[in-house]
């Protein structure tokens, strides 16, 4: 996410030796383990991080520059009214259970989002009217209205292609068209991916990839230092970065992400249903000091749910400059001079570090904050995300262009702003310039309403042994894409 603790990490000495000696095996360390393999019914980023583009593929994907590029679709055309998409499909793709991939699977997969998926992002597919099977290698998708966001959504887990013969046990047995298949799993320890021998595209450089799950950041770092793993997917404690930078055995790759580290406000619950209280908390937090303390100054202050890689980005980080006096005045005006709030966070290093700073700074303006770490992902997702049982939380929102979640009143923000909903609709239906203008209005209105407090944009810091190459500098998709990795 001391000497390397084999017991704490769940890694045996034997498995460490295997990873170190077998040139065809790559071991990557992660902090957040998937609860299961079914991202159609389980929220959170851990499952698509492991499986998207690696085990499951969509018609399209995001490349390293956040550009939509072909995957299972060789090409596509869009009608003049922007409501009909014709996809030419690859003819040689198969699912890992042997079933051929055809336009019937496109229809099955896209319509299934509307009928069988339960996760919060499924509503993005509501715009689909129907899917026509024109030919085995030609799928036509007809939308009810033009949508700028729909094709982009297909680059996420929403666009994953499934076979009707492969959905009986998605939680345990993923069946995709990707370059890897899930070979085995040890809960609390690891997932093993094996090269798919029937893969339609270029074979991946590594025949086996071991995804190791190690929550403790010290154990994670020492796993790399002691040859237990070859890569740390994302450094979780920034103080360790200089150690790897000064060691010529390792390469440190630094870039940016879509991951807004957000202080979530429960807009639907008193006293946070009062905009004055939310603004007060925003003025009470010194985000530069928080970034320096929680993440050694690495990362970007953005002040919105829009990362710099999005076309409608503008810097709103100074909308609420640190002003404790103003915070106290707003709390008094709201009749809440000394509120008590529960800050329920995932038990991950970045959230724990940031929570301590938030608690201290809010205490300085009279707010009592009780920090409650919750096991992540299962407990946090259930109690905070699903049940909305929280006042404050701190979480990385990693999905691309997830500002649209503020247009859903039932989302865990509890935010119900009609101007935001109207501008999101306008952005989705408009021209490219109208989309940019409307999305900027959305970000500005969310800032004005203090719908949340965006603490900082998480950096992408990967550390790997020098023998491993092919990493993407900026993390722009939900996937930790293994397809470009190769030995030096």
N, C-alpha and C positions, 0 to 999 in steps of 0.2 A: 501493500500500500501505500557489548554483548556479543557473543558468538552466535552463529546461526543455530536456531533451536529446531532440530529435526522433528521433535514431538509437536511443537507449536505449529509448525507449518504443514504437518502431515506428510512430510517427505521422508522417505527412508533413505538410508545410505546407499542401498542398492539402486534405487531409482535415480539418485543424483549421479551415480557413476554411469548409468546407462545414458542419461542425457548428455553428459560430458563427452562420451566416447563415440557415440553413434552419429556420424555426420549427416545422416538422413533424418534425424530427429531434432526438433526445435522445441524448447520449453520456454513458455512465456508466463510471467507472474502477473496476476491481477489481484485486486482487493475485494471486489463485490462479486459473489458467486450467484449464478442463476438459481432461483428456487426450483425451476423445472425448465423444460425446453419449449413450452407452449407460449409464444408471445402473442397469440391471438386471444388468450384469456388471462394473461399475467402481465401487468404493467411493469414499467421499469426498464432500465437500459442494459442490464446485464445479459439478457438472453440475446437480443439482436447484436450486441457487441461480440458475442461468441459465434453466432450462427449466420448472421446476414452476410451475403456475398461469399461466405465460406462453405456453408451447407445449403442454405436457401439462396436462390437467385430470383430477381425480378426481371421484368421486360427491359428496364433501364437501371442505371446506377449513377452515383456521383463520382466523378474523378477527383484527383487531388486538388483541382482548382474550383471545386463545387459546380462543375459543369455537368449537365445531364448527358450521358453517353449510352450507346447501345449495350445490351447484355443478352438476354434471351430474344429480344427483338433486334433483328439486323438493321431495321430502319423503320421510320413511321412518317406519316403525313397527317396534316391537320386541315380540316375543311375551312372554307372561307368564313363561315359563321362561328368557327372555333368550338364547335360542339361535337364533331365527329373525328375520332382518331383511328387511323388504319395502321395496324402493326404487321409488318412482315416478319415472320418468326424463323428462327433457326430450325433447319429440318433434321439435324442430327442430335439434338439434345434429348437426354433421357433422365428420368428420375432414378434415384439410387436403388429402387426396388425393381428396376427393369422396365417400368411403364414408359412409353414414348411421351414426349412433351408435344402437345398440339394446341390448337386454338380452343378446343374443348376445355383444356385445363385453365386457359386464361379466363374463359367464362366462369368456370367453377370457382376459381380462386377469387376473382374480383367480386362476384355476387355473394360469395360466402362471407366476405367482410361484413356485408349488410345484414346477413341472417344469423351467422354463428359467432362472430367475434364479439367479445364483451369489453375489451380494453377501451380506455377513454378516447383514443385518437380515431376510432372507427368511423366517427361521423364525417370525416373527410371524404369518405366514399359515398356519402348520401347523394352527391351530385350525379352519380352514374345512373342513367335511365335503363340501359340494357347493354348487353354484350352479344354481338352476332358472330357466329362461326361462318365466315365466308368460305373458307377452305381450311384444310388441316394446318396450313402455314400462314393463314391470314385471319387475324382477329380484328373486329371492328367494335370500338367502344363509343357509345353515344351518350353524351351528357345532357342533362336537363337544361343547362345554361352554360355559357362560357366560364371557364375557371382557370385562372393563372396558376393556382396552387395544386391542381389535380395531378398533372404529370410529375411535378416535383415530388408529390406525396408517394408516387410509385417507386422512388429511389429509397424509400424507407421500408420498414417491415410490412407496411400496408400493401406493398407491391409484390411480396413474396409469392411465388408460384407453388401450388400444391397439386398433388394428384388425388383424385377421389379414392384411389386405392392406398393412399398413404397418410390418412388423417385419423385413423382409428385410435391412435395413442400418441398424440403430439407431445404430451408432457414428458414422455420417456423415449419415443422412437421417432426422431425427425426424419422425414423423407423429402429430400430436395434434389435439385439438379446440379448442385455446386461441386467444386473441385475436391471437397472433403465430405466424409461421412462421420457420424459419431460412432466411435468404436467401443468406448466404455466410459463409465463415470464412477468416481468414488466421492460420495457426498462429503462436503467439508474439506475436500482435498484437490480433486482434479477432474478434468474432462480430457479424453484422448480422441483426437481427430485423426483419421487415416485417409490417405489419398484415395479418391473415388476412381477405380480403374475404368469406369465407363464414362468418364467426364468428356463432354463434347469439345471443350476448349484446350488451351495449353495446360499441360500438367504442371502442378505447383512444384517448386524446387524441393520442398521438404515432403517426404513421404508420410511423416508422422509429426503432429504438433500436439504438445501436451500443454493444456491450459491449467496452470497451477494457481490455486486460490489461497492467498495468505493475507489475512486481515492486518496483522501487526506490521507496521511500517519498518521497524528495525529488522524483524525476521525476513521481510521481503527484500530489503537491501542486502542482507547477509546471504540470502539464497543466491543472489547473483555473484557476490564476492566469493562464495564457496562452491561454485559450479553446480548448484542445485537447479538453477534456471539459466537461460541465455539472454533473456530480455525482461525488463520491467516495462509493462505496457504504459504506465503513467506513474511518475514519481509522486508519492503522496506526502512526503515530508521534504520541503525545499532545502532544509539545512544540509541534506546529504548530497545535493547536486555538486557542490565544489569538490567533494571527495572523488566523485566519478570523473569530473572534468580533469582532475590532476593525475588520473591514473591512465596510462597509455594502453591499458588492456581494453578500455571501453570507449564507445562513442556516445555522446549525448546529443540528441536531436531535440531542438526547441522550436516550437511554433505556437499557433493559437488554436482555439477550439470554438465550438458552438455553445460551450458549457457556461451558462450564466449562473454563478453562485449567488443564490437569491435568498434574501430574508423574506420569507413568505408571511403575509398578514392574512389572518382569517377575516376577510372583509364582511362576512355574514354574522359575525359574533361580536357582541359588545365587549370591550369598548372600541374595538377596531372597526366597527361599522361606522364610526365617526371619522370623517376625513381629517379633522383637526388632530386626532390622536395619531393617525398614520403619518401625517406630515411631521408631527412632533418627534416621533421615533426616527424619521428620516433625518431631521436636523440634528438629532442627538448623536448620530453615529459618524465618527471620523473614519471614512472608508480608506483613506490613504494610510492612516495609522493601523487600521485593521489589516490591510494588505501587507504592510511591512511586518506586522507581528505574526499573522496567520500563515503567510506564504512568502516571507522574506522579500517582499516587494515585487515578486514576479507575478505576472498577470496584468490585466488591463482594467482600468476604471472606465466603465461605459455608461452607467446611469440609466440603462434601459434593457429591454429584453431583445435587443438587436446587436449582434456581433458585427465587427467591421467587415466581415466577409459577405454580409447581406447588402444588396443594392441600395436599400433605404436607410442605411446606417447614418446617424449623426450623433455627435458626442453630447450626451445629456448629463455627463458626470458632475456638472456644477449646478444642477437644478436645486439641490439641497445642500449648500455648503455647511460645513460643521458649525453649528450655532446653538450651544446648550441653552443660552438665555432665551432664544426664540422657542426652543423646544419646551421649556418650562412654561412660558407664557401661553403656548397653544394648549398644553395639558390643563392649565388652570382655566382657560377660556372654555374648554370642553367639560369642565367639572370633574376632571380626572387627574388631580395633582399627584397622586401616588398610586397608580394602578399596579396590580400584581398580575403577571402574565406567565404562562407556561411556554417555554421554548423547547419543543420536542424535535429532536434532531436524529439523523442516522448516526450510528456509532462508527463513523469514518473520520480519519484524522483531520481533513480540511474542515469538516463541520464542527468537530469538537474544539479545534483551535479558534475558529471564527466565533463560536458561541461564547467562549470565555471573554473575548473582547467585547462582543455585543452586550453581554450581561454587565460587564464593568462600566461601559459607557452609558448604558441606560440607567444604571444605578446612580450615576452622577446627576441625573435630572429627576430623580425621585421614583423611577420605575423599578419595582422588584421583579426580577426575572428568575424563575426556577428552571434550570437546565435538566432535561430528561432525555438521556441518550436511549435510543431504541435500536434493536437489532435490525440491520439492513441486509437484504431488502424486505424480508417478509413482514416484520412487525411494523416498521415505518409505513410501508405501503398500505397495510390493513388499517392502522389506527389514524394516521394522518391523511394519507392520500385518499383512501376509500371512505372512511368514517368521518373525516373532517373534524376529528377530535383534537384540536390544538388551538393555541392563540398565535404562536409564532413558530416558524421552522426555518432551517437553513438547509438548502438542497441544491445540488448541481442539476440544472435542467439542460440535458445534453441533446435533445432532439433539435434538428434543424428547423428554423423558422417557427418555433413554438410560441411565439407571441400570440398566435391565433387562439391559444387556450384561454386568453382573457375574454374571448367572445363567447365563452360557454359558461353561463351562470352556475351550472351544476358542478363545474370543475372545482377542485379543492381550494382555489383562491377565494371562492364565494363572492366574486366580483361580478356585478350586473350593471354594466354601463352601456346604455343604448347608443351613444355616439360612437363608441368603440365598435360595437356590433355593426353599425351602419357603415363605418369606414372600412371594416374588414370585408364586408360584402362588396363595397364599391371597388376595393383593391383587387379582389378576386376576379371580378367581371370586367375590369377596365383595360385600357391599353397599358403597355409597359410603363409609360410615364405616369399615367393615372394611378397605377399600382404603387409606384414609388411615392407619389405625393400622398396618397391615402394612408399608406403604411407609416409614413412619417407622422401624419396626424394621429394615428393610433398610438404610437410611442409617446408623443407629446402629451396626449390626453391621459394615458396611464401614469405618466410622471406627475402631471398636475393633480391627479386623484390619489397619488401615492399608493397605487394599488399593490405595490410591493416595494422592497428596497433592494436594488441590484448592487450587491457588494463589490463584485469584480468578475471579470471574465477569466475563467480558469485557463492557465497555459497548458500547452501540450508538451510534456517533457518525457521523452522516451530514453531509456538507457539500455544499451546492448553491448554485448561482446563485439569486438571489431570484426569478427568473422561473419556477422550478420549484416546484410545490406537491404536496401529497398524500402525503407520506411517513408511514410508520407509525413511531411513536416506539419501540416495543419490538419487537425482532426475535424472534418466537415460533415461526416456521416455518422450514423449510429453504429456502424460496423468497425471493428478492429480488423481491417482487411488484410488477410494473410497472403493474398494471391501474388503480391509483388515482392515478397520477402525471398531472399536467396543467400546462399553462402558466398562469401567473398572468394 
